[in-house]
Each structure stands twice: as structure tokens, then as C-alpha cells.
Amino acid sequence: MSGDCSGPSFREMSTPVLTAPPRSPARQAGAYVLFVGVPLLLLMATMRYGAALPTPAGANAARPSGTPNSAFDLRSLILQLLVIVGAARLCGALLVSLGQPRVVGEMLAGILLGPSVLGQLAPTLSLALFPAGSLPLLQALAQVGVLLFMFVVGLELDVGQLRRHGRLAVITSHASIVAPFLLGAALSLALYTRFAPAGVSFAPFALFMGAAMSVTAFPVLARILADRGLTRTPLGVMAIACAAVDDVTAWCILAAVVVVARAGALSELGPTIVGTAVYLLVMFTLVRRMLGALVRRSLAREGRAEPLLAAVMLVALASAWTTERLGIHAVFGAFLVGALMPSTEAVVTTLVERLRDLMVVLLLPVYFAFTGLRTAIGLLSGPTLWAVCAAVLLVAIVGKLGGTAVAARTMGMPWRQSVALGALMNTRGLMELVILNVGLDIGVISPVLFTMMVIMALVTTAITTPLVTWVTRGGSMGDRTALSGGDEERPRD
């Protein structure tokens, strides 16, 4: 896969043994309390203080993503796809030649096609190419693409990395989530009254900002590791294990935020909580066994991938419909089905290869373009708004990179590797865009703040490769004794 869904999967990587001086249980417990427990207490204090802030005025009402449907125009759709795919491939190739992941170019192409660039330079052409009535259809195609992407992300997720690398990965990863989450929630105290949509309470706004600051894009991270030859080094192994924890934790947090935001009052959460509990019980018992049976049947019938793909897609779509119906979001249902698939390399490879080309070449560029159409950099008028945007970017980098690096160093990792790990965990890519679009769809952030966060996602993704290159230059990232933390690798299951 190119761009944000390329690179080696968790399940395809052979993992080296991490040998390191042991850390005492007391020191590990103290580090966890310092980097996770204390920030959580501060987060609780922040949420309590923010609850007393005045509700925002109606000026920040969320802007609808499109106008009601007009007559379907096939010629217009074909022209839009032609322009979107062409721009994505051109910008992607250009950024790859500059040493960046393809996804940076594809994200940039989406912004170039939106009101920020094309709408300013050629407003008549922009309106003719992307009339308001055509946006709902583009949004539908974009949502199909992101559902497939989230299924593949779940498919390539190997939670076994956590069992193999133990407490060091868990402590470091949780610190890399809690630190930016706390800073994002604290920043919400300053942003809430001006940038939250009207009627949104402080809790879902602050929780969403924290979740958006905490995410890491594993596909981009894996691609950078492969390009730098770091995949099988201790640094690469630790980055992958931390990204696994980040993926699971961040999406669980976001699911809770969406439920709270959509329910409104706490009294309305009861049916959603009960329904979600039943859904998870069914998924982890009946559906998991059913997926295992489908995989075994597919392996018994060599060369018959279509029946398995059709069956798995039906399960993923049913799961996505269920989570959307429960008030969570469709992306969580697709992701969970992928994560519950048996970790059979042949089956995983087959499914990914079947979905990769259409998703990467067509559907994900449409998602980037639709995000770009919702991003209006012109909304950031004046030095004050750009200063706020800079503050958002600074909080994102300090929280994610700094939190990861300090926690890793405390657990015994040398500073060079700690900073490199922090830089890798700071990359966001398409995963961030998915979260931001969810936030805009449910009306928990305003278009102005959405634009600022999209800029943050693009910048943090773009700086990862040069920063990792600079940090690792002249150092030995492949030294097997470079990582410490007291947890050696356990045998594969």
C-alpha cells in the first residue's frame, strides 16, 4: 500500500529479541504513576474547571458538509474523480521524490483542490468542478473508502506485540497518549468559548481535543521505518508495539467521546451503553468464531479468495451499520472486524492485496479531496487565529513527541532513541483526518478549529521523516542493547 496505508504489517514483521538491564517492579510502578496517574488527576481537575465555563454563542455553529441533493450528474462525477486521482498521484509522486511519505502529497492535493487554493485562485472553476450539490455523493464515496481503510488497519493490527514486549511498551505508549490528551484538554479551556459549536458542552469538546492530539498513524509510521531500514531494529519494534497500544486506546477514547457527544445528556447514555455491551459480547464470541470458521474454510479451498472476501465484507458492513446505529460511529465497527480476524498470514495478505489497489488509488484520494473541500484556510484571517493555530501545533508536538521521549528515557532508553521514538509516534496522517471528520460530522468542533487541526495533521506528518533522519544520523539504531526496560521478548504464540 502507498501513502497512509502502506508499509509492512504488524503480522508480517519478524521481531528481534530485546535484551536490556532489568528494571525493578517498584521503578516501573513509579514511572507509570508519574507519567499516567498524575496526568489523569490533572485531566480530571481540568474537566471539572472547564465544566463551569460559559456555553459558546451561536457564532460557531458547525457548517453542513453539503447542500441537499441535486440531480445526479455522471459526467460531473467522472470529471471529479479524474481530477482528484490525477492530483493525488502527481502530488504524491512529487513528495516521495522529496523524501516524504506519499500520504503527505495526497493530503496536500486535497487541500489544493479545496477552497483554500483552487477556490481562491479560480473560484469559477472550483464551483464548476465541485458544485455544492455534488458533495453528498463524494462524501459517500469517501466514507466507503475510510471504512475499508479502517478494516485494513484492524486487519494489520497485532495486539500480540503487547504480550511480547510487556510493560515498557505499555508505560511508554500510555504516557504518549495521556500527555497530549491532558495538554489538549487544557488547551480546550482557552479554545472552548470561541471555537466550540453552539450548544456543545465542555466535556465532549475537551475529550475530543484530547483524543485528536493523542492519535498515531501506524501505516505512515511503518512506512518510515521501512524506508529508514529500522523495521527490525529495537527502535522499530518498540515503535510498532507502542503504536499498537495507541491505536486501540485512542479509538476506544474516541468511541466514548462520540457516544457522549451524540447522547447529549448523561441520562440518554443508558441504551447506548447496554447496546454496546451486547454488541461487544456478540463480536468477541459468536462473530470471532464465525470469522475463524470462514478462514479455515478458505484455507481448505485454495485459490478461492472471493467467497471469503465477500463474507468478511458483509460482516464488516453489518458491524459498521450496528455501531452507527448504536450512536458510536461506523468506522469502529469496520475496525473491530479487521482486528478480530484470525492472524493467518496467507489470509491477511490475500485480503489486503484484494482491497489495496482500489482503496489507495481511488477511494482514499476521494477522502483526502473531500477533507480538503471542508478545509478553508481562509477562515484563519488575522494574526490571532494563526497564533491559535500555532498553539495547537505546538501542543500536539510537545505532548506527543515530548511525552513519549521523556517516558522512554525514564524507562532506560537512551536519549537519541527516545527522541526518535517520540518523533515516530508524533506522525498522524490519515488516522488524524478520520478523527477530525468524525468530530466535524457530529458537530463537536467548528470549521475554523477543523481547519487548524488539519494543518496540524499535515505538519506533524511532514516533519516526521526529516526529524527521524536527523535524530538517527550517526547513531546506531540497530543495537540490540539500545532499549531497556526490563521486558524481554516472549516467544510467538
N, C-alpha and C positions, 0 to 999 in steps of 0.2 A: 504494500500500500504506500502511496505517496502522501506527502503532507502530514496532516494531523492524525492519520490512522495507518501510518506505515511503520516499518521497523519490525524487529524481531519480537515475537510474542513472549509472554512470561513462560508459556509452556514449552517453548522451543529452545530455551536457553539452558546450557549446561552450567551448573553453579559450582564455583571453586569453594574449597573448604576455607573458612575464615579462622585463622589461628590468632589468638590475641591473649595478652595477660588478663587473668580473671579479675572481675570487679566484685567486691563484696556485695551481698544482698542489701546490706544497710545503705551502701552508697547508691545502689540502683534505686532503692525505695526513696532515698532523699532526693535524687535527681528527678524522679517522677513527681514528687510533691512540689519541688521547686518550679519545674517547667510546665506542669499540667495543673496541679492542685491550686497553687497560688493564683495563676491567671484566671482559673474558673471562679474563684472567690471574687476577684476584681470584676469579672464579667457580670456576676450576679449583682454587685453593687452598681455597676454601670446601668444595667437594665432597670434596677429599682429607681435610680435617679432619673433616667430618661422617661419613665412612665409618667412623671409629673410635668413633662414639657407640654406646652400648648399644642393642640392639634393644628396641622398646617392649613393654610387658607386654600381656597379653591383654585388658585392660580397654577398649581402644579398637577392638575388633573392629567391622568395618563392619556396619551393620544392614541386613538384606534389605529391599528396597523393597516387598515384599508377601508375603502368605502364599499357600500353594497354592490353586489354583483351587477355587472352589465352583461350584454350579450357576449357569449364565448366567441373569441376570435382565434382560430387555429393559426392563421398566418402570423399574428402578433406573438403568440406563444413560441412558435418556431424561431422567429427572429430574436426573441429574448434569450432563448436557450443558446442560439448561435453566438450571440454577443457575450453571454455570461461564460460559456465554456471557453471561447476563444480568449477572453480577457484573463480568465483564471490560469489557463495553460501558459499564456505569454508572461504574465507577472510571476507565476510560479517558477518558470524556467529562468527568468531574469534574477530572481532572488536566490535560486540554487547556485547560479554562477557566482554570486557574491558570498557564498558560504552559508546561506541561511536555509532553514527547512522550507520545503515548498509551501507549507501551510501559511507562512508569513506572506508570501506573494499572493496566495489565494485570498487571504483576509484583506490584504491591501486592494486587490482587484474589486472586492465587494464594496469597499468604501469609495473607490474611484468611480464606480457606476452609480453611486447614490447621489443624494442632493448636495453632499459635501464638495464634490468636484464636478462631475458631469452636470449636475443641476445648477451649479454656479457658472460654469464656462459655456454651456449650451442648454439653457433651460427649455427651449422649444423642442430640441432633440430629445432631451431627457423625458419630457412629458409625453412625446410621441412614442418613445420606446417603452416606457413604463407608465402607462396611464393608470390612474388610481383604481379603475375597475378591474384591472388585471392582477392586482396584488393578491387577492384571496387565492387564486389558482397557484401563483408562485409560492405562497405560504404553504399550501397543501403539499406541493412537491418537496419543499424544504423540510416539512415535518416528516414526510416519509423517509427522506434521507437521514435525518437525525435519529429516527427510530432504528434504522438499520445500523447506523454508526454505534449507537448505544448497545445494541445487541452484540456487535462485534467486540466492543470494549469489554463487555461482560464475558464474552466467549474467551478472550485472551487473558482474562484476569486469573492469576494463580494464587489463591489465598494460601496455598502450601508454602509460599515464600515466608509467610509469617511464622509457621511452625519451624522452618529450617533456620531462621535467623533470630528468633526469640526476642528477648526483652530490649536489646539495643535498637532494633528497628521500630518496635512499638513505642518506646520512650521518645526516640528522635522524631518519629512521624507525628505522634500526638502533640509534641511541642511545636512542630511545624504547622499544625492545624490550630492549636489553641492560641499561639502568639498572634498570628494575623487575624484570627477571629476576634480576639479581645481588642486589638487595635482598630479593626473595622467597626466593632460595636461602639468603641469610644469615639471614633470619628463621626459616628451617626449622631452623637449628641450635638455636634456643630452643624450637621447637614439636615437634620430631620425637619425642622420648621420651614426650611426654604426649598428643599429638594424632594421631600416625600409627597406623593399624590394626596389630594384632599381625602380625608376620611380614613386614611391608613394610620393605625395606631403605632406607637413606637416599637413595640416588641417585634412584630414581623419585619418591620423596616430594618431594625438593628440586626436581627438574626440573619436576614438575607444579606446584608452588607458583610457580616462576618463570614458567612458561607462563601460568598463570592470572592473574598480575599483569600480564602483557605485552599482553593482547588489547585490541583496539579494535573497537567495534561500528560498522562503516561505515553500516548503514542508519539508525541514530539520528543519527550524525554528519551524514549527508546531509540528513536531515530538519531538523536545527537550522540548517544552512547555508541551506537554502531558506527557512525561517521568518524568518531574520535578513536575507535578501537578500544573502548572502555567497557564493552558489554560484559566480558567475563572477568574483569578485574574486581577486587573487593569493593572499590568505589561504585562500580556499575551494579554489582549485586545489592549493595546497601541501598542505592537509589531506587532500584526496582522494588525491593521489599518495602521501602518507605512509601513509594507511590501506590503500592497495593493497599496499604493501610489508609492512605489519603483518599483513594477512590471510594472505598467502602464507607469510611467515616463521613466524608464530605457529602456524599449522596444521601446518606441517612439523615444528616442535618438538614439538607435542602428539602427532603421529603417532609420533615416535620415543619419547616418554615412554610411550605406551600399549604399544608393542611391547616395551620393556624391562620394564614392569610385568607384562605378561601372560606374557612368556617366563620370568621369574624369573631363571634363571642365564644368563650370557653364552653358555654353550655351546649353549643352546637357540635362540639368535638366528639361526643359520645358515640353516635352512629359511625363516624369515620374511624375511630379507634377500634371499635368492635369489628367493623367490616375489614379493616386492615389486618387485625389479628387472625381472623378466619382465612383471609387471602394468603397470608404468610404460612399458616399451618397447612393449607392445601398445597401451596407451592413447594414447600420443603418436604412434603410426604408424597402425596399422590403424583404431582407433576414431575418431581425429581425422579421417581421410579419410572414413570412413563417415558421420560427422556432417555433414561438408561436403557429401557427396553427397545426404544427406537434405534439407538446407537448400536446395540447388539444385533438387531435385525439387519441394519445397514451393513455392518461388518461381515455378516453371514452371506450377504448378497453383494459381492464385489462388483464395482462398476455401476451400481445403481444409486447414484447420489441424489437424483431428482426427487424420489419419494421422501427421503429424509429431509431434504431442504424444504419441500412443501409442508411436511408435517410440522417441522420446527417453526416455520414461518407462521403457520396457523396458531401454534401455541403462543408464539411471541406477540402476535397481533391480539389474541384473546387476552393475554396478560396485560398488554398496553391499554386495551379498552377497559379492563377491570380497574386498573389503577387510576385511569382518568375518571371513571365513573365514581370511584371512591373519594375523589377530590384531591388525589396526590398529584400525579402527572403521568402521562403516557410513557415518557422516557424511562421511568423507573421500572415499569412492567417489562419493557423490552430488555433493559439492562439485566434484570434479575433472571430472566430465562437464559440469557447467554451465560451468566455466572453459574447457573445450576446445571449446565450441560456437562456430561462426563468429560474428564480431561484425557480423552483419547486423541493422540497427536494426529492420526490419519483423518479422523472425523473433523477436528478443529481446522486442520489445513484445508480440507475439502470445502467446508462451509465458507471459510474466509476467502478462498480463491473464487468461489462462485459469486460472492457478494461484492468483492473488492472493486472490480473494474467499473461497474455501473455506478456504485456509490461514490468512488473517488473522481471519476471523470465527469459525471453529470449531476448527481443529486447533492453532493456536498458543495460544489461551486454554486448551485442554486441557493443553498442555505447561506453561504457567505454573501451572495448578492442580496438576498432578502434582508439579512442583517445590515448590510451597507445601506439599503434603501430606508432603513429605520434609523440610521445614524446620521445626524445632521450636525456636523462640526460647526456650522454657522450659528448654532444655538449658543455656543460658547463665545459670546460677544463681550469684550472688555477684559481688562487685566484681572478683575476679581474672579471671574469664572475660570479663567486659565490658572489662576493661583490655586483655586479649589481643585482643579484637575491635577495640578502638580502635587497637591497634598494627598490626593487619592493614590497617585502613582507612588509617592514616597512611602505611604503607609503599607501599600501592597508589597513593595520590595523589602522594606525594613522588617516587616512582620514575617514574611515567608523566608527570605534568604537569611535574615539575622536570627530568627527563631530557630531555624534548622541548624545553622552553623554553630551557634552557642551551645545548643543541646548536644550536638555531636561532639563538640570539643570537650564538653564536660564529661561525656561518657568515654573519653580517652582517644578520640580520633584526632590526628594531627591537624593543625590549623589549615594547611593547604587543602587537604581532603575535605575538611569540614566546610570551608567556603565553597569548594566545587560542588559538594552535595547540596548546599543551600542554593547555589545558582541553578542547579538542575531542577530542584523542587519548585523554584520560582517561575518556571515556564508554565503557561496556561493554555494557549492555543484554543482549539475548537471547544474544549470542555468548558472554558470560561464563557464563550459565546452562547453555548447551550443554556447555562445557568442564567445569563443576562436576559436572554429572550424569554425564558420562563418567568423571570421577575417582571418584565415588561408586560407579558401576556396576562399575568394575574393582577397587574396594577399595583405592585408594591414599590416600584421605582418610577420616577418620572423620565420623560425623554431626554432631558438635559443630563441627568445623572447616568442614564443608559449610555449616552454618548461618551461621557467621561470614562466609564468603565470599559467601553470598547477600546478606547485609546489605551487605557492601562493594559488590557489584554494583549494588544498588538505590540506595545513597547516591551513588556516583560517577556514576551515570546521572542522578540527580535534580539534582545540583549543576551539571551542565554548562551548561544553558541560563542560569540566573541568573549564573553566573560569566562566560560569554562575553558576556552582555548588559552586565555591569558593566565588563569589560575594554574592550569596543569602544565604550562610551558616550563620545561626544565626540571619538572618533578617526576618522581616515579609513582604513577598511579596504579601500577600493576603489582606493587609489593604486597605480598600476601599477609605480611605482618603490619600493614599500614592501618588497619582498622582494629580497634579494640573495643571491648565492651563486655567480655565475659561469656559470650554465647558462640559456641562453635556450631558449625552446620550439622544438622541432623541428617541421617540417611533419607533418601527419597522414599516416598510411600510405595 
